[in-house]
Each structure stands twice: as C-alpha cells, then as structure tokens.
Amino acid sequence: MKAKKGFNLRSVCGEQIIVAEGKENIDFSSIISMNESSAYLWKEIQQQDSFTEETLVKLLTAEYDVDETTAMKDVKELVRQWAEAGIIDI
C-alpha cells in the first residue's frame, strides 16, 4: 500500500486533518480528521515508498503501549477507512 500524493496532514484549530493539495485533489465534500495515533501513522507512511499492515502495527507498538493483537485490529479498521476515503492506494 502507499499514501496517495497530495494528501497532507495539517493542524487546524487544534485538530489533525488531512488536506488535499493540488488541483487534481480538490474535493471539499469531506474532511478527514485524525486522532493522535492515526496522525502519527500518516506522518510515518508519508516518508515511505510503501507500507503494509504489519508496518503500521510495528509503528504503533513501538510508539504506544498497545499489544500486537489490538494494534492489528485497529490497523485493519484504519486501513479500511483510509481506502474508503481514497487517500491510500492498496
């Protein structure tokens, strides 16, 4: 998987949101809000050419006090949401 180009994390009024940048990505029909851990993961994957669910689990377990089983469950849901929002390519 990989993060689509042109979707960047920004802090707006204390909220972490994904902003589509560039005229090919302009779509104001939805705003993608991120919690602390999903914002952390988004920053990390933007620095990589590609990532897997296992990559995200390793990042979560290294940064937060969470076990691998819980992290994998959360990652699967997050990847589903990101795919549905159209901000990653699977």
TIRO-2110 file (N, C-alpha, C; in Angstrom, 1 decimal):
// TIRO-2110
0.8, -1.2, 0.0, N, 1, A
0.0, 0.0, 0.0, CA, 1, A
0.9, 1.2, 0.0, C, 1, A
0.3, 2.3, -0.4, N, 2, A
1.1, 3.6, -0.3, CA, 2, A
0.1, 4.7, -0.2, C, 2, A
0.6, 5.8, 0.5, N, 3, A
-0.2, 7.0, 0.6, CA, 3, A
-0.2, 7.7, -0.7, C, 3, A
-1.4, 8.2, -1.1, N, 4, A
-1.5, 9.0, -2.3, CA, 4, A
-0.8, 10.3, -2.1, C, 4, A
-0.2, 10.8, -3.2, N, 5, A
0.4, 12.1, -3.2, CA, 5, A
-0.6, 13.2, -3.1, C, 5, A
-0.3, 14.3, -2.5, N, 6, A
-1.2, 15.4, -2.5, CA, 6, A
-2.1, 15.5, -1.3, C, 6, A
-2.0, 14.5, -0.4, N, 7, A
-2.8, 14.5, 0.8, CA, 7, A
-1.9, 14.7, 2.0, C, 7, A
-2.0, 15.8, 2.7, N, 8, A
-1.0, 16.2, 3.7, CA, 8, A
-1.8, 16.4, 5.0, C, 8, A
-1.1, 16.1, 6.1, N, 9, A
-1.6, 16.3, 7.5, CA, 9, A
-1.4, 17.7, 7.9, C, 9, A
-2.4, 18.4, 8.4, N, 10, A
-2.3, 19.8, 8.9, CA, 10, A
-3.0, 19.9, 10.2, C, 10, A
-2.5, 20.8, 11.0, N, 11, A
-3.2, 21.1, 12.3, CA, 11, A
-4.0, 22.3, 12.1, C, 11, A
-5.4, 22.2, 12.3, N, 12, A
-6.3, 23.3, 12.1, CA, 12, A
-7.1, 23.4, 13.4, C, 12, A
-7.0, 24.5, 14.1, N, 13, A
-7.7, 24.8, 15.3, CA, 13, A
-7.5, 23.6, 16.3, C, 13, A
-6.3, 23.1, 16.4, N, 14, A
-6.1, 22.0, 17.3, CA, 14, A
-6.5, 20.6, 16.9, C, 14, A
-7.0, 20.5, 15.7, N, 15, A
-7.4, 19.2, 15.1, CA, 15, A
-6.4, 18.8, 14.0, C, 15, A
-6.1, 17.5, 14.0, N, 16, A
-5.3, 17.0, 12.9, CA, 16, A
-6.2, 16.6, 11.8, C, 16, A
-6.0, 17.2, 10.6, N, 17, A
-6.9, 16.8, 9.4, CA, 17, A
-6.0, 16.5, 8.2, C, 17, A
-6.5, 15.7, 7.3, N, 18, A
-5.9, 15.5, 6.0, CA, 18, A
-6.4, 16.6, 5.0, C, 18, A
-5.5, 17.3, 4.4, N, 19, A
-5.9, 18.3, 3.4, CA, 19, A
-5.4, 17.8, 2.1, C, 19, A
-6.3, 17.9, 1.1, N, 20, A
-6.0, 17.6, -0.3, CA, 20, A
-5.3, 18.8, -0.9, C, 20, A
-4.1, 18.7, -1.4, N, 21, A
-3.4, 19.8, -2.0, CA, 21, A
-3.2, 19.5, -3.5, C, 21, A
-3.3, 20.5, -4.3, N, 22, A
-3.1, 20.3, -5.8, CA, 22, A
-4.5, 20.3, -6.4, C, 22, A
-4.6, 20.9, -7.6, N, 23, A
-5.9, 21.0, -8.2, CA, 23, A
-6.6, 19.6, -8.6, C, 23, A
-5.8, 18.6, -8.8, N, 24, A
-6.3, 17.3, -9.1, CA, 24, A
-7.0, 16.6, -7.9, C, 24, A
-6.7, 17.1, -6.7, N, 25, A
-7.2, 16.5, -5.5, CA, 25, A
-8.3, 17.3, -4.8, C, 25, A
-8.7, 18.4, -5.4, N, 26, A
-9.7, 19.3, -4.7, CA, 26, A
-11.0, 18.6, -4.7, C, 26, A
-11.5, 18.4, -3.5, N, 27, A
-12.8, 17.9, -3.3, CA, 27, A
-13.2, 18.3, -1.8, C, 27, A
-14.1, 19.2, -1.7, N, 28, A
-14.5, 19.8, -0.4, CA, 28, A
-15.6, 19.0, 0.2, C, 28, A
-16.0, 17.9, -0.4, N, 29, A
-17.2, 17.2, 0.2, CA, 29, A
-16.9, 16.5, 1.5, C, 29, A
-15.6, 16.3, 1.8, N, 30, A
-15.4, 15.6, 3.1, CA, 30, A
-14.0, 16.1, 3.7, C, 30, A
-13.9, 16.1, 5.0, N, 31, A
-12.7, 16.4, 5.7, CA, 31, A
-12.3, 15.2, 6.5, C, 31, A
-11.1, 14.8, 6.4, N, 32, A
-10.6, 13.6, 7.1, CA, 32, A
-9.9, 14.0, 8.3, C, 32, A
-10.5, 13.7, 9.5, N, 33, A
-10.0, 14.1, 10.8, CA, 33, A
-9.2, 12.9, 11.3, C, 33, A
-8.1, 13.2, 12.0, N, 34, A
-7.2, 12.1, 12.5, CA, 34, A
-7.1, 12.3, 14.0, C, 34, A
-7.1, 11.2, 14.7, N, 35, A
-6.7, 11.2, 16.1, CA, 35, A
-5.2, 11.2, 16.2, C, 35, A
-4.7, 11.2, 17.4, N, 36, A
-3.2, 11.3, 17.6, CA, 36, A
-2.5, 10.1, 17.0, C, 36, A
-3.0, 8.9, 17.2, N, 37, A
-2.2, 7.8, 16.7, CA, 37, A
-2.3, 7.6, 15.2, C, 37, A
-3.5, 7.9, 14.6, N, 38, A
-3.6, 7.9, 13.1, CA, 38, A
-2.8, 9.0, 12.5, C, 38, A
-2.7, 10.2, 13.1, N, 39, A
-1.9, 11.2, 12.6, CA, 39, A
-0.4, 10.8, 12.6, C, 39, A
0.0, 10.2, 13.7, N, 40, A
1.4, 9.7, 13.8, CA, 40, A
1.7, 8.7, 12.7, C, 40, A
0.8, 7.8, 12.4, N, 41, A
1.0, 6.8, 11.4, CA, 41, A
1.0, 7.4, 10.0, C, 41, A
0.1, 8.4, 9.8, N, 42, A
0.1, 9.1, 8.5, CA, 42, A
1.5, 9.8, 8.2, C, 42, A
2.0, 10.5, 9.2, N, 43, A
3.3, 11.2, 9.1, CA, 43, A
4.4, 10.1, 8.7, C, 43, A
4.3, 9.0, 9.4, N, 44, A
5.4, 8.0, 9.2, CA, 44, A
5.3, 7.4, 7.8, C, 44, A
4.1, 7.1, 7.3, N, 45, A
4.0, 6.4, 6.0, CA, 45, A
4.2, 7.4, 4.8, C, 45, A
4.1, 8.6, 5.1, N, 46, A
4.4, 9.6, 4.0, CA, 46, A
5.9, 9.6, 3.7, C, 46, A
6.7, 9.1, 4.6, N, 47, A
8.1, 9.1, 4.4, CA, 47, A
8.6, 7.8, 3.8, C, 47, A
7.6, 6.9, 3.5, N, 48, A
8.0, 5.6, 2.9, CA, 48, A
7.4, 5.4, 1.5, C, 48, A
8.1, 4.6, 0.7, N, 49, A
7.5, 4.4, -0.6, CA, 49, A
6.3, 3.5, -0.6, C, 49, A
6.2, 2.6, 0.4, N, 50, A
5.0, 1.7, 0.5, CA, 50, A
5.0, 1.2, 2.0, C, 50, A
3.9, 0.7, 2.4, N, 51, A
3.8, 0.1, 3.7, CA, 51, A
2.8, -1.0, 3.7, C, 51, A
2.8, -1.8, 4.8, N, 52, A
1.9, -2.9, 5.0, CA, 52, A
1.2, -2.7, 6.3, C, 52, A
0.2, -3.6, 6.5, N, 53, A
-0.5, -3.5, 7.8, CA, 53, A
0.5, -3.9, 8.9, C, 53, A
1.4, -4.8, 8.7, N, 54, A
2.4, -5.2, 9.6, CA, 54, A
3.4, -4.0, 10.0, C, 54, A
3.7, -3.2, 9.0, N, 55, A
4.5, -2.0, 9.2, CA, 55, A
3.8, -1.0, 10.2, C, 55, A
2.5, -0.8, 10.0, N, 56, A
1.7, 0.0, 10.9, CA, 56, A
1.6, -0.5, 12.3, C, 56, A
1.5, -1.8, 12.4, N, 57, A
1.4, -2.5, 13.7, CA, 57, A
2.8, -2.2, 14.4, C, 57, A
3.9, -2.4, 13.7, N, 58, A
5.2, -2.2, 14.4, CA, 58, A
5.4, -0.8, 14.8, C, 58, A
4.9, 0.2, 14.0, N, 59, A
5.0, 1.6, 14.4, CA, 59, A
4.1, 1.8, 15.6, C, 59, A
2.9, 1.3, 15.7, N, 60, A
2.0, 1.5, 16.8, CA, 60, A
2.6, 0.9, 18.1, C, 60, A
3.1, -0.3, 18.0, N, 61, A
3.6, -1.0, 19.2, CA, 61, A
4.9, -0.3, 19.7, C, 61, A
5.6, 0.2, 18.8, N, 62, A
6.9, 0.9, 19.2, CA, 62, A
6.6, 2.3, 19.9, C, 62, A
5.5, 2.9, 19.5, N, 63, A
5.2, 4.3, 19.9, CA, 63, A
4.2, 4.3, 21.1, C, 63, A
3.3, 3.4, 21.1, N, 64, A
2.3, 3.4, 22.1, CA, 64, A
2.3, 2.1, 22.9, C, 64, A
1.7, 2.1, 24.1, N, 65, A
1.6, 0.9, 25.0, CA, 65, A
0.4, 0.1, 24.5, C, 65, A
0.5, -0.7, 23.5, N, 66, A
-0.5, -1.5, 22.9, CA, 66, A
0.0, -2.8, 22.5, C, 66, A
-0.7, -3.9, 22.6, N, 67, A
-0.2, -5.2, 22.2, CA, 67, A
-0.5, -5.4, 20.7, C, 67, A
0.2, -6.3, 20.1, N, 68, A
0.1, -6.6, 18.7, CA, 68, A
-1.3, -6.9, 18.2, C, 68, A
-2.0, -7.7, 19.0, N, 69, A
-3.4, -8.1, 18.6, CA, 69, A
-4.3, -6.9, 18.5, C, 69, A
-4.3, -6.1, 19.5, N, 70, A
-5.1, -4.9, 19.5, CA, 70, A
-4.7, -3.9, 18.4, C, 70, A
-3.4, -3.8, 18.2, N, 71, A
-2.8, -2.9, 17.2, CA, 71, A
-3.3, -3.4, 15.8, C, 71, A
-3.2, -4.7, 15.5, N, 72, A
-3.6, -5.2, 14.2, CA, 72, A
-5.1, -4.9, 14.0, C, 72, A
-5.9, -5.1, 15.0, N, 73, A
-7.4, -4.9, 14.8, CA, 73, A
-7.6, -3.4, 14.5, C, 73, A
-6.9, -2.5, 15.2, N, 74, A
-7.1, -1.1, 14.9, CA, 74, A
-6.5, -0.7, 13.5, C, 74, A
-5.4, -1.3, 13.2, N, 75, A
-4.8, -1.0, 11.9, CA, 75, A
-5.7, -1.4, 10.7, C, 75, A
-6.3, -2.6, 10.8, N, 76, A
-7.2, -3.1, 9.8, CA, 76, A
-8.4, -2.1, 9.6, C, 76, A
-8.9, -1.6, 10.7, N, 77, A
-10.0, -0.6, 10.6, CA, 77, A
-9.5, 0.7, 10.0, C, 77, A
-8.3, 1.1, 10.4, N, 78, A
-7.8, 2.4, 9.9, CA, 78, A
-7.5, 2.3, 8.4, C, 78, A
-6.9, 1.2, 7.9, N, 79, A
-6.6, 1.0, 6.5, CA, 79, A
-7.9, 1.0, 5.7, C, 79, A
-9.0, 0.4, 6.3, N, 80, A
-10.3, 0.4, 5.6, CA, 80, A
-10.8, 1.8, 5.4, C, 80, A
-10.7, 2.6, 6.5, N, 81, A
-11.2, 3.9, 6.5, CA, 81, A
-10.4, 4.8, 5.5, C, 81, A
-9.0, 4.6, 5.5, N, 82, A
-8.2, 5.4, 4.6, CA, 82, A
-8.5, 5.0, 3.1, C, 82, A
-8.7, 3.7, 2.9, N, 83, A
-9.0, 3.3, 1.5, CA, 83, A
-10.4, 3.9, 1.1, C, 83, A
-11.3, 3.8, 2.0, N, 84, A
-12.7, 4.3, 1.7, CA, 84, A
-12.6, 5.8, 1.4, C, 84, A
-11.8, 6.5, 2.1, N, 85, A
-11.6, 8.0, 1.9, CA, 85, A
-10.8, 8.3, 0.7, C, 85, A
-10.1, 7.3, 0.1, N, 86, A
-9.4, 7.5, -1.1, CA, 86, A
-8.0, 8.1, -0.9, C, 86, A
-7.4, 8.0, 0.3, N, 87, A
-6.1, 8.6, 0.5, CA, 87, A
-5.0, 7.7, 0.4, C, 87, A
-5.3, 6.4, 0.2, N, 88, A
-4.2, 5.4, 0.0, CA, 88, A
-4.5, 4.5, -1.2, C, 88, A
-3.5, 4.0, -1.8, N, 89, A
-3.6, 3.0, -2.9, CA, 89, A
-3.3, 1.7, -2.3, C, 89, A
-4.2, 0.7, -2.5, N, 90, A
-3.9, -0.7, -2.0, CA, 90, A
-3.4, -1.5, -3.1, C, 90, A
END
